[in-house]
């Protein structure tokens, strides 16, 4: 047995309002769910990006919770990479730069493929990369 894909990925943010504006208005992701002060979920391709207030997710659910998700909060900056074809990476670079978002790195990997790195409002490291950096064509 082996997992077939990653269904959801999580990042922990310090300001849900700023995160919502960034991921929805700048990156154009579709919001799926929101609980004030706790989380915002976005559709991204075939997967889902979960943005959590880390402190809120450290609280265990009540015994009678309809969805007894165990505590899983963390703190600190995380990393997430979005897949993008090579010709789209230049467009993302220009788009982000026009919005005042600094590109921290832009390079080609030795095994092929290119990446650009930038930060969300909580300091999480985000990347757009060609899937070929992992041998995925």
VMD Tcl script that builds the backbone (N, CA, C; Angstrom):
set m [mol new atoms 411]
animate dup $m
set s [atomselect $m all]
$s set {name element resname resid chain x y z} {
  {N N UNK 1 A 0.848 -1.182 0.000}
  {CA C UNK 1 A 0.000 0.000 0.000}
  {C C UNK 1 A 0.891 1.242 0.000}
  {N N UNK 2 A 0.429 2.268 -0.690}
  {CA C UNK 2 A 1.136 3.549 -0.713}
  {C C UNK 2 A 0.139 4.646 -1.036}
  {N N UNK 3 A 0.276 5.816 -0.389}
  {CA C UNK 3 A -0.633 6.923 -0.721}
  {C C UNK 3 A -0.495 7.303 -2.192}
  {N N UNK 4 A -1.594 7.676 -2.808}
  {CA C UNK 4 A -1.552 8.015 -4.235}
  {C C UNK 4 A -1.276 9.487 -4.511}
  {N N UNK 5 A -1.587 10.351 -3.557}
  {CA C UNK 5 A -1.297 11.781 -3.731}
  {C C UNK 5 A -1.510 12.499 -2.402}
  {N N UNK 6 A -1.128 13.758 -2.369}
  {CA C UNK 6 A -1.380 14.587 -1.193}
  {C C UNK 6 A -2.681 15.335 -1.443}
  {N N UNK 7 A -3.639 15.140 -0.562}
  {CA C UNK 7 A -4.948 15.756 -0.715}
  {C C UNK 7 A -4.974 17.182 -0.165}
  {N N UNK 8 A -4.316 17.378 0.973}
  {CA C UNK 8 A -4.311 18.700 1.572}
  {C C UNK 8 A -2.950 18.990 2.180}
  {N N UNK 9 A -2.614 20.262 2.200}
  {CA C UNK 9 A -1.389 20.745 2.819}
  {C C UNK 9 A -1.777 21.893 3.736}
  {N N UNK 10 A -1.056 22.045 4.843}
  {CA C UNK 10 A -1.386 23.082 5.813}
  {C C UNK 10 A -0.216 24.021 6.040}
  {N N UNK 11 A -0.556 25.292 6.204}
  {CA C UNK 11 A 0.372 26.310 6.667}
  {C C UNK 11 A -0.272 26.979 7.866}
  {N N UNK 12 A 0.557 27.483 8.743}
  {CA C UNK 12 A 0.066 28.171 9.929}
  {C C UNK 12 A 0.386 29.648 9.765}
  {N N UNK 13 A -0.616 30.488 9.997}
  {CA C UNK 13 A -0.482 31.919 9.755}
  {C C UNK 13 A -0.718 32.704 11.037}
  {N N UNK 14 A -0.183 33.898 11.065}
  {CA C UNK 14 A -0.322 34.750 12.252}
  {C C UNK 14 A -1.488 35.720 12.132}
  {N N UNK 15 A -1.986 35.937 10.916}
  {CA C UNK 15 A -3.070 36.887 10.682}
  {C C UNK 15 A -3.975 36.307 9.594}
  {N N UNK 16 A -5.115 35.752 10.013}
  {CA C UNK 16 A -6.016 35.117 9.051}
  {C C UNK 16 A -6.607 36.111 8.053}
  {N N UNK 17 A -6.851 37.339 8.467}
  {CA C UNK 17 A -7.416 38.342 7.562}
  {C C UNK 17 A -6.420 38.659 6.446}
  {N N UNK 18 A -5.163 38.898 6.802}
  {CA C UNK 18 A -4.128 39.172 5.791}
  {C C UNK 18 A -3.908 37.949 4.911}
  {N N UNK 19 A -3.928 36.762 5.509}
  {CA C UNK 19 A -3.740 35.530 4.732}
  {C C UNK 19 A -4.872 35.346 3.728}
  {N N UNK 20 A -6.095 35.585 4.168}
  {CA C UNK 20 A -7.239 35.450 3.264}
  {C C UNK 20 A -7.106 36.387 2.072}
  {N N UNK 21 A -6.759 37.637 2.325}
  {CA C UNK 21 A -6.596 38.600 1.236}
  {C C UNK 21 A -5.485 38.166 0.284}
  {N N UNK 22 A -4.366 37.706 0.825}
  {CA C UNK 22 A -3.230 37.314 -0.003}
  {C C UNK 22 A -3.563 36.099 -0.876}
  {N N UNK 23 A -4.061 35.034 -0.261}
  {CA C UNK 23 A -4.291 33.799 -1.016}
  {C C UNK 23 A -5.486 33.891 -1.961}
  {N N UNK 24 A -6.478 34.688 -1.587}
  {CA C UNK 24 A -7.653 34.836 -2.440}
  {C C UNK 24 A -7.446 35.925 -3.489}
  {N N UNK 25 A -7.022 37.115 -3.065}
  {CA C UNK 25 A -6.945 38.249 -3.979}
  {C C UNK 25 A -5.658 38.287 -4.798}
  {N N UNK 26 A -4.538 37.882 -4.222}
  {CA C UNK 26 A -3.268 37.913 -4.960}
  {C C UNK 26 A -3.060 36.609 -5.736}
  {N N UNK 27 A -3.149 35.465 -5.047}
  {CA C UNK 27 A -2.893 34.194 -5.725}
  {C C UNK 27 A -4.121 33.638 -6.443}
  {N N UNK 28 A -5.296 34.184 -6.168}
  {CA C UNK 28 A -6.484 33.791 -6.912}
  {C C UNK 28 A -7.083 32.451 -6.529}
  {N N UNK 29 A -6.783 31.960 -5.330}
  {CA C UNK 29 A -7.341 30.676 -4.915}
  {C C UNK 29 A -8.805 30.835 -4.498}
  {N N UNK 30 A -9.569 29.775 -4.713}
  {CA C UNK 30 A -10.989 29.767 -4.374}
  {C C UNK 30 A -11.184 29.339 -2.924}
  {N N UNK 31 A -11.826 30.195 -2.135}
  {CA C UNK 31 A -12.074 29.872 -0.728}
  {C C UNK 31 A -13.170 28.825 -0.637}
  {N N UNK 32 A -12.918 27.767 0.154}
  {CA C UNK 32 A -13.887 26.690 0.353}
  {C C UNK 32 A -14.595 26.791 1.696}
  {N N UNK 33 A -13.867 27.195 2.730}
  {CA C UNK 33 A -14.443 27.236 4.075}
  {C C UNK 33 A -13.675 28.232 4.911}
  {N N UNK 34 A -14.365 28.736 5.938}
  {CA C UNK 34 A -13.732 29.706 6.830}
  {C C UNK 34 A -14.418 29.639 8.186}
  {N N UNK 35 A -13.605 29.610 9.237}
  {CA C UNK 35 A -14.098 29.747 10.594}
  {C C UNK 35 A -13.284 30.865 11.211}
  {N N UNK 36 A -13.956 31.984 11.528}
  {CA C UNK 36 A -13.278 33.159 12.071}
  {C C UNK 36 A -12.351 32.778 13.226}
  {N N UNK 37 A -11.132 33.284 13.161}
  {CA C UNK 37 A -10.168 33.068 14.229}
  {C C UNK 37 A -9.528 31.700 14.260}
  {N N UNK 38 A -9.944 30.792 13.361}
  {CA C UNK 38 A -9.403 29.426 13.394}
  {C C UNK 38 A -8.754 29.000 12.088}
  {N N UNK 39 A -9.500 29.082 10.976}
  {CA C UNK 39 A -8.929 28.586 9.719}
  {C C UNK 39 A -9.638 29.157 8.491}
  {N N UNK 40 A -8.933 29.015 7.353}
  {CA C UNK 40 A -9.470 29.292 6.019}
  {C C UNK 40 A -8.942 28.185 5.118}
  {N N UNK 41 A -9.821 27.606 4.312}
  {CA C UNK 41 A -9.430 26.537 3.390}
  {C C UNK 41 A -9.633 27.016 1.956}
  {N N UNK 42 A -8.681 26.686 1.080}
  {CA C UNK 42 A -8.729 27.087 -0.320}
  {C C UNK 42 A -8.538 25.879 -1.242}
  {N N UNK 43 A -9.233 25.899 -2.371}
  {CA C UNK 43 A -9.011 24.917 -3.438}
  {C C UNK 43 A -7.767 25.351 -4.193}
  {N N UNK 44 A -6.914 24.376 -4.515}
  {CA C UNK 44 A -5.739 24.625 -5.343}
  {C C UNK 44 A -5.555 23.414 -6.248}
  {N N UNK 45 A -5.984 23.534 -7.486}
  {CA C UNK 45 A -5.912 22.401 -8.403}
  {C C UNK 45 A -6.731 21.239 -7.877}
  {N N UNK 46 A -6.104 20.070 -7.785}
  {CA C UNK 46 A -6.781 18.881 -7.272}
  {C C UNK 46 A -6.656 18.745 -5.763}
  {N N UNK 47 A -6.048 19.716 -5.109}
  {CA C UNK 47 A -5.842 19.635 -3.676}
  {C C UNK 47 A -6.456 20.807 -2.939}
  {N N UNK 48 A -6.214 20.813 -1.640}
  {CA C UNK 48 A -6.750 21.860 -0.775}
  {C C UNK 48 A -5.610 22.404 0.084}
  {N N UNK 49 A -5.561 23.726 0.196}
  {CA C UNK 49 A -4.605 24.397 1.066}
  {C C UNK 49 A -5.342 24.827 2.320}
  {N N UNK 50 A -4.860 24.374 3.462}
  {CA C UNK 50 A -5.452 24.706 4.748}
  {C C UNK 50 A -4.569 25.754 5.412}
  {N N UNK 51 A -5.156 26.876 5.799}
  {CA C UNK 51 A -4.440 27.914 6.538}
  {C C UNK 51 A -5.046 27.979 7.927}
  {N N UNK 52 A -4.204 27.755 8.938}
  {CA C UNK 52 A -4.682 27.703 10.317}
  {C C UNK 52 A -4.045 28.778 11.180}
  {N N UNK 53 A -4.815 29.261 12.145}
  {CA C UNK 53 A -4.279 29.970 13.285}
  {C C UNK 53 A -3.740 28.863 14.180}
  {N N UNK 54 A -2.412 28.745 14.287}
  {CA C UNK 54 A -1.794 27.635 15.007}
  {C C UNK 54 A -2.248 27.513 16.448}
  {N N UNK 55 A -2.440 28.637 17.130}
  {CA C UNK 55 A -2.879 28.591 18.523}
  {C C UNK 55 A -4.254 27.964 18.648}
  {N N UNK 56 A -5.157 28.276 17.722}
  {CA C UNK 56 A -6.520 27.749 17.787}
  {C C UNK 56 A -6.551 26.241 17.549}
  {N N UNK 57 A -5.622 25.724 16.731}
  {CA C UNK 57 A -5.652 24.287 16.439}
  {C C UNK 57 A -4.940 23.458 17.502}
  {N N UNK 58 A -4.348 24.100 18.507}
  {CA C UNK 58 A -3.728 23.359 19.605}
  {C C UNK 58 A -4.757 22.980 20.673}
  {N N UNK 59 A -5.950 23.541 20.571}
  {CA C UNK 59 A -7.006 23.277 21.543}
  {C C UNK 59 A -7.727 21.985 21.163}
  {N N UNK 60 A -7.795 21.010 22.077}
  {CA C UNK 60 A -8.498 19.758 21.768}
  {C C UNK 60 A -9.991 20.009 21.544}
  {N N UNK 61 A -10.624 19.211 20.696}
  {CA C UNK 61 A -12.060 19.381 20.476}
  {C C UNK 61 A -12.838 18.931 21.713}
  {N N UNK 62 A -14.029 19.482 21.911}
  {CA C UNK 62 A -14.836 19.016 23.038}
  {C C UNK 62 A -15.238 17.555 22.821}
  {N N UNK 63 A -15.557 16.838 23.897}
  {CA C UNK 63 A -15.894 15.413 23.776}
  {C C UNK 63 A -17.065 15.134 22.839}
  {N N UNK 64 A -17.991 16.073 22.701}
  {CA C UNK 64 A -19.165 15.861 21.855}
  {C C UNK 64 A -19.024 16.512 20.469}
  {N N UNK 65 A -17.806 16.815 20.052}
  {CA C UNK 65 A -17.579 17.488 18.764}
  {C C UNK 65 A -18.090 16.655 17.604}
  {N N UNK 66 A -18.747 17.311 16.671}
  {CA C UNK 66 A -19.235 16.632 15.465}
  {C C UNK 66 A -18.068 16.137 14.611}
  {N N UNK 67 A -16.981 16.934 14.572}
  {CA C UNK 67 A -15.768 16.567 13.830}
  {C C UNK 67 A -14.603 16.595 14.818}
  {N N UNK 68 A -14.261 15.485 15.417}
  {CA C UNK 68 A -13.236 15.463 16.474}
  {C C UNK 68 A -11.800 15.449 15.940}
  {N N UNK 69 A -11.434 16.490 15.201}
  {CA C UNK 69 A -10.081 16.591 14.656}
  {C C UNK 69 A -9.107 16.806 15.812}
  {N N UNK 70 A -8.086 15.961 15.936}
  {CA C UNK 70 A -7.135 16.118 17.039}
  {C C UNK 70 A -6.323 17.409 16.918}
  {N N UNK 71 A -5.786 17.911 18.028}
  {CA C UNK 71 A -4.936 19.108 17.974}
  {C C UNK 71 A -3.727 18.876 17.070}
  {N N UNK 72 A -3.332 19.914 16.333}
  {CA C UNK 72 A -2.180 19.774 15.429}
  {C C UNK 72 A -1.480 21.084 15.168}
  {N N UNK 73 A -1.643 22.034 16.039}
  {CA C UNK 73 A -1.039 23.341 15.812}
  {C C UNK 73 A 0.473 23.308 15.888}
  {N N UNK 74 A 1.063 24.269 15.257}
  {CA C UNK 74 A 2.508 24.437 15.279}
  {C C UNK 74 A 2.805 25.930 15.222}
  {N N UNK 75 A 4.051 26.277 15.255}
  {CA C UNK 75 A 4.408 27.683 15.113}
  {C C UNK 75 A 5.629 27.779 14.217}
  {N N UNK 76 A 5.863 28.966 13.722}
  {CA C UNK 76 A 7.009 29.175 12.840}
  {C C UNK 76 A 6.604 29.138 11.390}
  {N N UNK 77 A 7.554 29.512 10.554}
  {CA C UNK 77 A 7.299 29.602 9.128}
  {C C UNK 77 A 7.395 28.235 8.466}
  {N N UNK 78 A 6.516 28.015 7.505}
  {CA C UNK 78 A 6.506 26.776 6.741}
  {C C UNK 78 A 6.875 27.051 5.290}
  {N N UNK 79 A 6.705 26.034 4.473}
  {CA C UNK 79 A 7.022 26.135 3.050}
  {C C UNK 79 A 5.976 25.389 2.252}
  {N N UNK 80 A 5.630 25.953 1.101}
  {CA C UNK 80 A 4.705 25.321 0.169}
  {C C UNK 80 A 5.138 25.695 -1.234}
  {N N UNK 81 A 5.096 24.733 -2.140}
  {CA C UNK 81 A 5.474 24.975 -3.530}
  {C C UNK 81 A 4.269 24.725 -4.435}
  {N N UNK 82 A 3.966 25.700 -5.284}
  {CA C UNK 82 A 2.912 25.575 -6.283}
  {C C UNK 82 A 3.544 25.155 -7.607}
  {N N UNK 83 A 2.918 24.228 -8.311}
  {CA C UNK 83 A 3.410 23.795 -9.619}
  {C C UNK 83 A 3.062 24.842 -10.674}
  {N N UNK 84 A 4.015 25.111 -11.560}
  {CA C UNK 84 A 3.782 26.056 -12.652}
  {C C UNK 84 A 4.667 25.672 -13.831}
  {N N UNK 85 A 4.114 25.724 -15.045}
  {CA C UNK 85 A 4.968 25.493 -16.218}
  {C C UNK 85 A 5.968 26.635 -16.363}
  {N N UNK 86 A 7.061 26.369 -17.064}
  {CA C UNK 86 A 8.147 27.331 -17.190}
  {C C UNK 86 A 7.726 28.697 -17.678}
  {N N UNK 87 A 6.867 28.754 -18.705}
  {CA C UNK 87 A 6.473 30.059 -19.256}
  {C C UNK 87 A 5.585 30.836 -18.280}
  {N N UNK 88 A 4.952 30.151 -17.354}
  {CA C UNK 88 A 4.088 30.814 -16.378}
  {C C UNK 88 A 4.895 31.423 -15.224}
  {N N UNK 89 A 6.066 30.873 -14.953}
  {CA C UNK 89 A 6.875 31.374 -13.843}
  {C C UNK 89 A 7.262 32.834 -14.074}
  {N N UNK 90 A 7.619 33.202 -15.290}
  {CA C UNK 90 A 7.926 34.610 -15.585}
  {C C UNK 90 A 6.716 35.497 -15.333}
  {N N UNK 91 A 5.543 35.021 -15.731}
  {CA C UNK 91 A 4.331 35.813 -15.514}
  {C C UNK 91 A 4.045 35.972 -14.026}
  {N N UNK 92 A 4.243 34.897 -13.248}
  {CA C UNK 92 A 4.057 34.997 -11.794}
  {C C UNK 92 A 5.059 35.977 -11.193}
  {N N UNK 93 A 6.294 35.906 -11.645}
  {CA C UNK 93 A 7.323 36.817 -11.125}
  {C C UNK 93 A 6.912 38.277 -11.356}
  {N N UNK 94 A 6.492 38.599 -12.575}
  {CA C UNK 94 A 6.070 39.958 -12.899}
  {C C UNK 94 A 4.836 40.357 -12.094}
  {N N UNK 95 A 3.868 39.461 -12.011}
  {CA C UNK 95 A 2.621 39.719 -11.298}
  {C C UNK 95 A 2.883 40.016 -9.823}
  {N N UNK 96 A 3.698 39.200 -9.178}
  {CA C UNK 96 A 4.006 39.389 -7.763}
  {C C UNK 96 A 4.805 40.675 -7.541}
  {N N UNK 97 A 5.789 40.911 -8.386}
  {CA C UNK 97 A 6.622 42.105 -8.270}
  {C C UNK 97 A 5.784 43.372 -8.414}
  {N N UNK 98 A 4.847 43.372 -9.361}
  {CA C UNK 98 A 3.960 44.521 -9.555}
  {C C UNK 98 A 3.129 44.815 -8.314}
  {N N UNK 99 A 2.894 43.807 -7.497}
  {CA C UNK 99 A 2.099 43.962 -6.275}
  {C C UNK 99 A 2.965 44.185 -5.041}
  {N N UNK 100 A 4.250 44.439 -5.275}
  {CA C UNK 100 A 5.152 44.753 -4.173}
  {C C UNK 100 A 5.618 43.548 -3.377}
  {N N UNK 101 A 5.466 42.368 -3.926}
  {CA C UNK 101 A 5.896 41.146 -3.249}
  {C C UNK 101 A 7.299 40.800 -3.738}
  {N N UNK 102 A 8.242 40.792 -2.816}
  {CA C UNK 102 A 9.646 40.568 -3.172}
  {C C UNK 102 A 9.890 39.120 -3.591}
  {N N UNK 103 A 10.632 38.956 -4.661}
  {CA C UNK 103 A 11.090 37.631 -5.084}
  {C C UNK 103 A 12.432 37.408 -4.393}
  {N N UNK 104 A 12.499 36.402 -3.523}
  {CA C UNK 104 A 13.721 36.152 -2.744}
  {C C UNK 104 A 14.761 35.363 -3.525}
  {N N UNK 105 A 14.301 34.524 -4.432}
  {CA C UNK 105 A 15.233 33.723 -5.231}
  {C C UNK 105 A 14.558 33.358 -6.545}
  {N N UNK 106 A 15.367 33.239 -7.591}
  {CA C UNK 106 A 14.908 32.853 -8.923}
  {C C UNK 106 A 16.076 32.119 -9.558}
  {N N UNK 107 A 15.941 30.808 -9.730}
  {CA C UNK 107 A 17.058 30.047 -10.281}
  {C C UNK 107 A 16.583 28.759 -10.945}
  {N N UNK 108 A 17.492 28.165 -11.711}
  {CA C UNK 108 A 17.262 26.870 -12.349}
  {C C UNK 108 A 18.005 25.804 -11.563}
  {N N UNK 109 A 17.358 24.671 -11.382}
  {CA C UNK 109 A 17.936 23.548 -10.637}
  {C C UNK 109 A 18.894 22.764 -11.526}
  {N N UNK 110 A 19.939 22.153 -10.959}
  {CA C UNK 110 A 20.906 21.382 -11.749}
  {C C UNK 110 A 20.264 20.253 -12.565}
  {N N UNK 111 A 19.216 19.626 -12.039}
  {CA C UNK 111 A 18.556 18.522 -12.742}
  {C C UNK 111 A 17.485 19.006 -13.721}
  {N N UNK 112 A 17.335 20.338 -13.841}
  {CA C UNK 112 A 16.356 20.927 -14.752}
  {C C UNK 112 A 15.168 21.487 -13.993}
  {N N UNK 113 A 14.587 22.518 -14.556}
  {CA C UNK 113 A 13.436 23.159 -13.937}
  {C C UNK 113 A 13.839 24.416 -13.191}
  {N N UNK 114 A 12.878 25.289 -13.030}
  {CA C UNK 114 A 13.124 26.601 -12.435}
  {C C UNK 114 A 12.177 26.839 -11.279}
  {N N UNK 115 A 12.627 27.645 -10.304}
  {CA C UNK 115 A 11.823 28.021 -9.145}
  {C C UNK 115 A 11.951 29.511 -8.874}
  {N N UNK 116 A 10.864 30.089 -8.348}
  {CA C UNK 116 A 10.932 31.413 -7.733}
  {C C UNK 116 A 10.370 31.279 -6.321}
  {N N UNK 117 A 10.957 32.030 -5.402}
  {CA C UNK 117 A 10.560 31.997 -3.994}
  {C C UNK 117 A 10.119 33.382 -3.539}
  {N N UNK 118 A 9.083 33.417 -2.685}
  {CA C UNK 118 A 8.569 34.660 -2.111}
  {C C UNK 118 A 7.892 34.317 -0.789}
  {N N UNK 119 A 7.382 35.309 -0.073}
  {CA C UNK 119 A 6.779 35.095 1.252}
  {C C UNK 119 A 5.327 35.552 1.289}
  {N N UNK 120 A 4.538 34.859 2.105}
  {CA C UNK 120 A 3.176 35.330 2.369}
  {C C UNK 120 A 3.221 36.316 3.530}
  {N N UNK 121 A 2.097 36.945 3.904}
  {CA C UNK 121 A 2.126 37.946 4.978}
  {C C UNK 121 A 2.585 37.411 6.335}
  {N N UNK 122 A 2.526 36.096 6.559}
  {CA C UNK 122 A 2.977 35.503 7.822}
  {C C UNK 122 A 4.432 35.053 7.768}
  {N N UNK 123 A 5.085 35.246 6.632}
  {CA C UNK 123 A 6.489 34.863 6.495}
  {C C UNK 123 A 6.703 33.454 5.986}
  {N N UNK 124 A 5.624 32.736 5.643}
  {CA C UNK 124 A 5.798 31.406 5.065}
  {C C UNK 124 A 6.502 31.520 3.722}
  {N N UNK 125 A 7.411 30.601 3.460}
  {CA C UNK 125 A 8.140 30.567 2.198}
  {C C UNK 125 A 7.274 29.880 1.144}
  {N N UNK 126 A 6.985 30.609 0.072}
  {CA C UNK 126 A 6.191 30.062 -1.022}
  {C C UNK 126 A 7.058 29.996 -2.267}
  {N N UNK 127 A 6.724 29.053 -3.114}
  {CA C UNK 127 A 7.527 28.802 -4.312}
  {C C UNK 127 A 6.602 28.466 -5.467}
  {N N UNK 128 A 6.953 28.931 -6.650}
  {CA C UNK 128 A 6.393 28.423 -7.894}
  {C C UNK 128 A 7.538 27.686 -8.566}
  {N N UNK 129 A 7.298 26.441 -8.978}
  {CA C UNK 129 A 8.356 25.647 -9.601}
  {C C UNK 129 A 7.789 24.760 -10.690}
  {N N UNK 130 A 8.647 24.472 -11.633}
  {CA C UNK 130 A 8.292 23.497 -12.654}
  {C C UNK 130 A 8.326 22.111 -12.005}
  {N N UNK 131 A 7.316 21.279 -12.239}
  {CA C UNK 131 A 7.293 19.936 -11.646}
  {C C UNK 131 A 8.517 19.094 -11.996}
  {N N UNK 132 A 9.187 19.430 -13.077}
  {CA C UNK 132 A 10.368 18.643 -13.474}
  {C C UNK 132 A 11.492 18.703 -12.450}
  {N N UNK 133 A 11.459 19.672 -11.486}
  {CA C UNK 133 A 12.494 19.686 -10.459}
  {C C UNK 133 A 12.444 18.402 -9.639}
  {N N UNK 134 A 11.304 17.713 -9.668}
  {CA C UNK 134 A 11.140 16.424 -8.984}
  {C C UNK 134 A 10.992 15.274 -9.970}
  {N N UNK 135 A 11.345 15.505 -11.237}
  {CA C UNK 135 A 11.264 14.438 -12.228}
  {C C UNK 135 A 9.832 14.172 -12.681}
  {N N UNK 136 A 8.940 15.137 -12.460}
  {CA C UNK 136 A 7.531 15.008 -12.874}
  {C C UNK 136 A 7.367 15.860 -14.120}
  {N N UNK 137 A 6.924 15.249 -15.174}
  {CA C UNK 137 A 6.764 16.000 -16.428}
  {C C UNK 137 A 5.331 16.313 -16.718}
}
mol reanalyze $m
mol bondsrecalc $m
mol representation Tube
mol addrep $m
